[in-house]
Amino acid sequence: NIHIMIISLIKILFLFFVCVYSDPIPDTSDKCLSCQDQVKSLEYIWTNATTVEEILNNLNSECKSTFPITNPMKRQVCEGLASIFVQIPPSLFKGMDDLAWPIPEAPCALLMQCQMNCCGESDPPEQVHLSLASDDYSVMGVSWVTLSSKRSIVQYGLSESSLTKIVSGDTTTYRASGWVGTIHRAKMTGLEYGTKYYYRVGNGYDSWSDIFYFTTMTPFQDVTYAVLADMDFDSSNTISNLIDLVSSDSIDVVIHSGDISYADGYEPHWDLFFNRMQPIVAYVPYMVTPGNHEFWFNFTSYKKRFYLPGVLDEGGSGDGMYYSWNCGKTHFIAGNSETAIDTANFSTNFINWLENDLKSVDRELYPWVVAHFHRPFYCSNSNACTTKGGNTLRSEAEQLFYDYKVNIGLYGHVHSYERTYPLYNSTTVQFNYENPQGTVYILQGGSGNREGNDGYPTELPDWSSHRESAVGYGIMTIKDSIITFDYYESRLSSDGGPILLDSFDMTTWGN
């Protein structure tokens, strides 16, 4: 047991200290340092309860001297406003702490007084991640980040010593919350099916990444997916487990249904997250949908940092907010359940696109249809999501799911795991998974974040088949006529193996 604990500790230390590149260059400009000094002073004042009480007493004294006893109504209003005022700054600092914002750096970045450089002075390519950037398996998308805006070059080939193919990409960037960096995007083309390729990214002459590898898909093969949602930059156990799975070639694709990194407007946390995920997603494609924690700056960070099929010519929103993709025997719907004001909603444009997309699926080629998005249709968790945003989303899309026989709905938002029996219109269709005549919904929002996981009440609806509150990840294997879904806890058991918390098989709708 001690041996296992030591190995686990070494993995975590490697993850957090070796996989992360050199520290980003700090902003030492006068403007930035002045802002930080002012924020520090404000923090010192407004997080000290005694000082806040003194300020309130002084304001109340001003109210009394300004509005004599003969005018009690105005004095009362003045004192009420003073009481409200002194609560605002402490609440703001508490809110920043809840968001894991470093103070004073984060507020000064948000105010555009400080630059948040993505990368270190040596500026090697970092945050490398793959995506299935086309329905054509001879294409693989790759994205990475540097501080400079030099060329975007990918070298790839059949061995580490023979990277004979070269492709150029393009760049993009954004300036939200003071972030400074260059996002590179490219497509590796002309790939053979079912073949292992090695690649590196860089500027073409003096700055290169390590050499990574990936294996292309073959049409209609069996595929194993890691299923995540609501995972932040500090979820070390889940990330460590996924690194092991990638190293042993046990997963082919990672699906992340929103709440990616929990940057919440502090852009360096995106950089940190991608560097920690690089040992996973530089080797297997990373397919994502937006969550509510990505809504900052109208989802700009999400839209810019991911290179997805919807960005190309296959349809969808055109900016990665919603799109569809095919893999193996499955047609995937990547949906957007978010709004710019942090509420649950499928837009009219999405619903219209969704119906047209579902109509076009050839179920002979793709017997499985899986939808992944962020907010849940159903959950029995203490969060009460079924009666909150779930009602809205079900009223907008559940009929389409039923009419076009969507097999599985994957989502997160609520920090736990739950699978339903086959459902339609809040009613259990059957209490097994053999040729189900309804959609099975899997809540997997328990991948690990600073907010913690949620529990379950004692009384549960009959449609809830299994629930877990432990931090974990899903493994979904899709074959011709069967899906196997496993949920593992994100830690090792005493014998060194993963801890399986739930497992079920289902056959396809109509077989």
N, C-alpha and C positions, 0 to 999 in steps of 0.2 A: 504493500500500500504506500509506503514511504517512497519507494522507487517511482511509482506512478505519479505521486504528487510532485516529485522533483522534475520528472519529464514534462508534466503539465506546466509547471512554473517556467521551465526553460522555453517552452513554446510561446508562452505569453510574453516573456522578456524579449524573445526574438521578434515577435510580432510588433511590439511597441518601440523597440529601440533600434532594430536592424532594418526592418522593412520600411521605416519612415526615412525619407531623404533628409538632407541637411536642413537646418532650421531656416524658415523664410527670412529674408532681409528685413529688419525692422525699419520703420519710418522714424528718422531722427530729425525731421524738419522742425523749425521753430513753431510753425502752425500746429503741428501734431503734438509736440511736447507741451505747448501752452494749453491746448485743449485737455490733455491728460492731467495736467496739474490742477486745472479748474474742476475736473470731474472728481479727482481725488479729494479735493477740499469739500466739495458738495457731499461726497460719500461719507466723509468723516463727520460732517454736521448731521446729515439726515438719517444716518444709521445708529446714532447715539440717542437712546430713549430719553436720557436726562436733558440733553440739548433740545430735543424736539419739544419736550414739556416746557422748557424755559421759553422757547419761541412762542408757543401757544399762550403762555401766561402773559408775555409781553404784548401779543396781539389783542388779548382780551382787555388788557389795561388801556390800550389805544382805543378800543371800542367804547370803554366806559368814559374815557375823557372826551371822546368825540361826540358821543350820544349820551347826554345826561339822563338821570333817572326819570325825568319828565317825558322822555321819548323811549319807553321800554321796548316798543316793537322794533325800531331801528337798531337798538342795541342788541336785541335778541338775534336779529338777522345777521348783524356784523359778527357776533360771536359764533353763530352757526357756520358762516362762511370761513371764519378763521379755523374752526375745527376741521372743516373739510380740507382746507388748503394744506394744513400740516400733515395730512394723511397721504397727500399725493406723492411728494418726493420719496418717502420711505417705501411706498408701494411700487414706485418705478424701480428702485434699487432691488427690492425683493423680486420683482418680475425679471430683472436681468439675471439675478442669481438663479431663479427657477429655470431660465433658459440656458444656463451654464455659460453665460457671457462673461468673459474676463473683463474686469473693470480696472483701469479706465479705457482699455483698448477698444472694446466693442462699441460703446456709445460714441466715441470719437470717430470710429469708422462709419457708423450709421449716419453721423452728421457730416460726413465727407471731409473731415478735418485731418484724417490720417489715411495713408495708403496701407492696404493689407496685401503685401506681396505674396504671391502664391508659393514662391520657391526660394531656394538658397542661392548664394552667389555663384556657385559652380554651375547651377542651372542644368543638370541633366534632365532628360525627359522623365516624367513621373506620372502617377495616377493613370497608368495604362489600363484600358479595359476594352473588351471585345463586345460586339453585338452582331446579331443576325440582321445585317443591314439590307438584306434583300431576300425574296423568296427563292432566289437562285442559290443553291448550295455551293456553287462555284465562286461565291463572293463572301468575304468576311469583313465586317466593319471594325475599325479600331480608332480609338481616341486617346489623346494624352495631353499633358499640360506642361508648358515651360513658361519661364518669366519673359524671355525674349520672344520676338515675333519672327524668328528665322524660318527657313523652309520646313515643310512637312514632308518627310521622306520615310517610306517603309521599305526595308529589304526583307525578302522572304524566300524560302526554298525548302528542299527536302532534307537538309541536314544543317547542323550548326555551322559547318565549315563551307557550306555551299548555298549562301543566300543570294542566288543569281538573279532573282526577279526584283525589280524596283518600281515603285509607284509613288507618285506625288499626290499630296492631299491639299486641303485648304485650311484656313484658320478662321476663328471667330473669337470674340471676347465680350465682356460686359463690364460695367463700372459700378454696379449696385454695391452699396455699403463699402465703397473704397477699394474693392477687389482689383488687383492688378495681375494679369497673367494672360497667356495666349493658349487657347484651346485648339488643338490640332485634330483633324479628322481625315481619314483616308479609307479607301476600299482596296483590299487585296482581291484580285480577280484572277480568272483562269485556273481556279483550284480544282483538283480532281476530287471526286467524291470519296469519302471514307479514307482519307489520307492524312497523315501527320505532317504538319508544316512547322518550321521554325521561323521566327521573325524578330526583327528589332526595329525600333523607331528612332528618329533623330533628325538632325538638320542636313545630313548628307555628307558631312566631312569631319567635324571634330567633336560632336556631341551625340552620343548614342545611349540608348537604354541597354539593360541586360537583354540577352536573347531569351525569348519566351517560345512557347509552342502551343498549338491547338490541333485538334483533329476535326476535319470537315464531316458533315453529316452525309448519310446516304438517303435517298428518297424512301420514306415509309419505314425507316428503321425503328426499333425499340429505343426509347429515350428516357433517361432519368434526370429529373429536375430537382434542384434544391428550391424550396418554397419559403420565402421570407416576407416579413412586413414589420414595420415599426422597429427598425434596428438602428441604433445610433453609433457614433464613431467610437464609443467606449465599450462596445459589446464584445469583449475579448474572448469569452468562452465560445460563443457561437462562431465568431470568425476563426478561431483556432480549430474548431471541429470541421469547418468547411475547408480550411487549408488541407487538413488530413484527407478529406474526401477527394479533393482535386488531385492531390499528390498520388492517390491510389487509383486514379481514373474511375472513380465511382459515381461521378455526376457529369452530365453533358451540358447543362444550361442552369443558370440561376435566374429565378423569377422573384422580383422584389415589388410587392404591391403597395408602394407608397410609404411615406415617412422614412426617407432615406437620409441618414446621417444626423438628423435633428440639428442641422446648422441653425435654423431659425433666424436667418438674417445675418449671422456672423460667419462670413465666407471662409475663413481659415478652417472651420470645422468641416466644410466640404472637402478641402484639400487633405486634411488629416484622415477623413473617412476613406477617400479614394486610395490614399497611400496604404492604409491598412487592408483594404480590400484587394489591392493589386495582386498579391499572391494567389488570389482566387480568380478574379475576373480578367486577368491578363492571359488566362489559359482556357476559360470557357465563356461563352456569350452571357451577357448580363442584360436581361430584359425587364423593363421597369414600367411602372405607372406612377402618376403623381399622388401625393397625399396632402393632408392639410398642413403639415409642417413645411411643405415646399411652397406655400402660397405667397411668401414674402416677395415683394417687388413683382407681383403678377407672375410668379413662377419662373422668373428670368433665369435663375441659377439652374433649375431643372431643364428648361428648354435648351440652354446653351451647352450644358455639360454632357448630355446624352446624345449619341448618334444612333438614331432609331429608324425603323422602316418608314414610319410616317413622315420622316424628314425627306425621304426620297420620293419616288413616283408611285408607290403602291397604294396611296390613298390615305384616309384618316384626316386628322386635323392639320397635317403638314408641319407641325412643330413638336411632335412627340407626345402631345397631351392625350390623344387616343389614336389607335391604329390597330391593324390586325397582322398576324404573322403565322406562318405554317412551319411546323417542325415535326418530323416523323409522320405519324398518322393523325396528328392533331391540328385543328385550326384554332388559333388563340385570338380572343378579343381582349385587347388592352384598353380598358375604359377609364374615363376621367369622371370621378364622382364628386369633384371639388368645385368651389366657386372662389372668386377673389375676396369674398367676405367670410370665408371659413365656414360654409354651410354645405350640407349634402344636396347634390343636384346633378342629374344628367341633363345636359343642355338639349334643346330641340335639335340643334345641328347633329349632336352625337346620336340621338335616338333615330333620326332619319338615316344617318349613315349606318348605324347598327343594323337596322332592318334590311337595308340594301346589301350589306356585307353578309349577313346570315343567309339571305336568299341565294347568294352566289356560291355558297359552300357546296362542293361536290362530296356528298357523304359516302360515296363509294371509295373515293381517294382518302378522305379524312372522316372516318367514322366517329371521331371524337371532336367535340367542341367544348373548349374551356374558356371561361371569361375570368379575367383577373383585373381588379380595381381596388380602391382603398376602403371605402366605407361599406359596412355590412348591410345585407338585406335582413338577416336574422341573427340574433344571439340572445342567450338567456343570462348573460353576464349581469352582474350588479350595475353595470354601466347603463342598462336599460336601452340599448341601441335599437332594439326592434321597434320600440314605440317612438323613437326620436327620428333620426335621419333615415332609418330603415323603411319607415312608412312611405316617405317621399320616393325613395329609389325603387321600391317595389311597385308603386303605382305607375312609375314611368317605364319600367323595363321588364318586370316579371312576366307579363303576358308574352312578350317576344321570346324570352327564355323558354317558355313552355311551348309556344307555337313552333319554334325552330329547334326544339330538343337540345338545348344547351345542357351538357352532361354535368359539368361542375362549375360552381362559382367560387373563386378564391378571393378572399379579402382580408383586411386587417383592421386597423384603427382602434379596436378594443384589444387590450393587452393580455391576451390569453389564447387558448386553443379550444375549438369546438367544432364537431362535425354534426350535421343534421342527417336525418333520414331523408329519402327523396320527398320533396315538397312541391306544393303548388298552392298559391293563395292562402298561405299560413296553415295549410292542412297537410298532415302526413299522408302521402300516397300509399306507402307500404313500409313495413318495418324490416326490410332487408334490402340488399343492393344487387339482387339478381334481376337483370333486365328492368331497371327502374323506370317508371313512367312519370318521373318528375326530376327536377334538378337537385343535386346534392350540393350543399353549401358548406364550405370549410373556412372557418375563421382561424387565421394563423397570424395573429398580431403580437405574438409573444417572443419575438426574436431577441429582445433585450434592449432597454433604453433607460434613461435616467428617471423616468416617471414611474417605473416599476410595473409589475403585472397585477391584474385584477382577479378577484375571487368570484365565486358563484353562490347564489342563494340556495337554500335547502329545497325549495319547491321549484321544479323544473318542468317545462312544457314537454309533451310527449314526442315532439319532433326532434328533441335534442338527444342524440345518440351517445356522445362521449365528450367529456370536457377535461381540460388540464389548465392549471395556473402556472406551471413551471416554465421558465425561460427555455425556449427550444427552437427547433427548425423542422420543416417538413421535407420529406423525400417522396417524390411522386414518380413512379415508373409506369409508362404508358406503352402497352403492347397492342397487338391486333384487336383483341376482344376483351381485354381486362386492364383495369387500372388498379395499381396497388399504391396506397398512401400510408406512409409511416410518419409518426411524430416522435422525435427524439428530444430528450432533455439535453441542454447545452452544457454538459459536463461529462466526465468519465465515471463509470462505475468502479467499484473496488477492484475488479479484475482487469481493468484497463479498457473495457469495451464501452461502446455507446449505450445509453439507457433508453430503451424503447418504451414509450408511454402509451402509444395507440397504434393500431394497424387495422386496415380493412381493405377488402377487394370489392370491385364492382364491375359488372359487365355493361356493355354499351347499350344505350336506349334503342330498342327495336331489334336487337339480335335475338 
